[in-house]
Each structure stands twice: as C-alpha cells, then as structure tokens.
Amino acid sequence: MLESVINISEGRRSDLIDEIASVAGADLLDVHSCVHHNRSVLTVVGEDAPRAIARRTTELLDLGTHHGAHPRIGVLDVVPFIALEGSSAHDALDARDAFARWAGDALALPCFLYGPERTLPEVRRGAFTTLRPDHGPQFPHPTAGAVAVGQRPPLVAYNLWLQEPDLALARSIARSLRSDQVRALGLEVGDAVQVSMNLIDPMHTGPDRVWDTVAARTRIARAELVGLLPAAALDAIDPARWQQLDLGPERTIERRLAERGRRLAEG
C-alpha cells in the first residue's frame, strides 16, 4: 500500500478544506490544518485519492490570493508517495512518476520531482530558476503555480512553539538542528514563533530528541504533530512523554489504516 501526505495551500477556509478532503472518500486518513501557515496536510492512501485531491485543489484555490507563513510553490504544493507495508520504494517511485505525468497533462501543472534526484528544499530553492519542471508546462500555472511530486520514506512533521516570541532565536535553533535527519525552519506564526521541522529519520531523531535539544536553549510552549507518525517511531518514546510531545497511538498511520479497514468491511 502507498501513502501520500498532500500539502495544500489553504488552512483557513474550512468549507474549502472539507470539500477538497471529501473527494478522497474512504482513502482519507487524516486532515491537519493551520491558519497561520494557511496550509493543510491531507494523509491518504492509494493512487486515486491524490489525483482527485489534485483536481479539486486546482479548481478551488488560487495562489495569487494566498498569504501564509510556510514556503510554497503552488496551491497543490507537495505530493509525496511513501511505501507502506506490502509496497516498495520502487512502487512509490513509479506512482510518483505516473502522478507527475498525469498532473502535467490533465491539469497543466508544472511538476518538479524530488526523491533520488534531489531533495524537496532543493526544489523550493531552484523552481523556475536553476530547475525546470520535469513534467508539464515550463511556466507556472496562472492560478495553481507548480507542484513538487516526491518519493520518500515515512517522516514526522513536527512543530515546537516557543514560549518567547523571539524569531531570531527560533531561526538560530532551526539552523543548529538542520542535518541529514532534520529539516528545520524558524517561523513567525501570528503573535508566536515556532521551529517547524521534518524529522527525516524519526527512529534515530524523533520528537523527544528534538524537544530536548530545543528545551536546552529556551522554554517550549507546546508541541504539535502535523499529520500522522509511524507506530515504530511512537513505540521508541517513553509513553510518559506522549502527552507532552503531542503524540499517542491514535495518531499513528497503523491505527488509521486499521480504522479504514473496519469502515470498508462494514460497508
């Protein structure tokens, strides 16, 4: 089975978010929205749901009216494919390439690939400058912009909100955290600041470890898990810390897959 964790550039208008999410049907596992980032993360399974979401997103959203804290290149900003149990990285790569060809042809979306060739940050830095789209038009869609289509292993998207709204400190902490295992940005979110992270190897550097690293430098107001995490990454953390870290069994990919299976069995 393949998972896709789709990032769309809308986190404020719940009616539009609900309409976009609804087209995934039973394949929708989770929706996480942030008004400050003006961004939503839709976790789905299979290859049909990402296409349905892509079509509806490009129909409803306009990048020209978008304002938010998070970097973006399009209304359908990121579409990664992740191999779960029973699938391989090669399967995810094939799904990525098929989606990018389809989106380029059917939706006229410029598609930048990431995975074995390059990282997502490299796409963000180079789109339409040092990098040309791999599929679709060679210029931005007039309302939808472009999309980064990737293949990657499971990761954990994780935010730590700082007690003091010191953006310079948040950026300094983010720089110190960056490595092959952690991508991090210091962002201003409303009247607060956060260190926004992707934990690329959550089994080695998980939410508990980045919390402790940040807490050594400043007080943390709260943690925020964005989307879901693998059960193995949760199991590696002391359960006594789950609440502090905004974690729990109900937030795992495996739990949501089991719930999806029950819903399908019940008809």
C-alpha positions, 0 to 999 in steps of 0.5 A: 500500500502507498501513502501520500501526505498532500500539502495544500495551500489553504488552512483557513477556509474550512468549507474549502478544506472539507470539500477538497478532503471529501473527494478522497472518500474512504482513502482519507486518513487524516486532515491537519490544518493551520491558519497561520501557515494557511496550509493543510496536510491531507494523509491518504492512501492509494493512487486515486485519492491524490489525483482527485485531491489534485483536481479539486485543489486546482479548481478551488484555490488560487495562489495569487490570493494566498498569504501564509507563513510556510514556503510554497510553490503552488496551491497543490504544493507537495505530493509525496508517495511513501511505501507502506507495508506490502509496497516498495520504494520502487512502487512509490517511485513509479506512482510518483512518476505516473502522478507527475505525468498525469498532473502535467497533462490533465491539469497543466501543472508544472511538476518538479520531482524530488526523491533520488534526484534531489531533495524537496528544499532543493526544489523550493530553492531552484523552481523556475530558476536553476530547475525546470519542471520535469513534467508539464508546462515550463511556466507556472500555472496562472492560478495553481503555480507548480507542484513538487511530486516526491518519493520518500520514506515515512517522516514526522512533521513536527512543530515546537512553539516557543514560549518567547516570541523571539524569531531570531532565536527560533531561526538560530535553533532551526539552523543548529538542528538542520542535518541529514535527519532534520529539516528545520525552519524558524517561523513567525506564526501570528503573535508566536514563533515556532521551529517547524521541522521534518524529522527525516529519520524519526527512529534515530531523531524523533520528537523527544530528541528534538524537544530536548535539544530545543528545551536546552536553549529556551522554554517550549510552549507546546508541541504539535504533530502535523499529520500522522507518525509511524507506530515504530517511531511512537513505540521508541518514546517513553509513553510518559512523554506522549502527552507532552510531545503531542503524540499517542497511538491514535495518531499513528498511520497503523491505527488509521489504516486499521480504522479504514479497514473496519469502515470498508468491511462494514460497508 
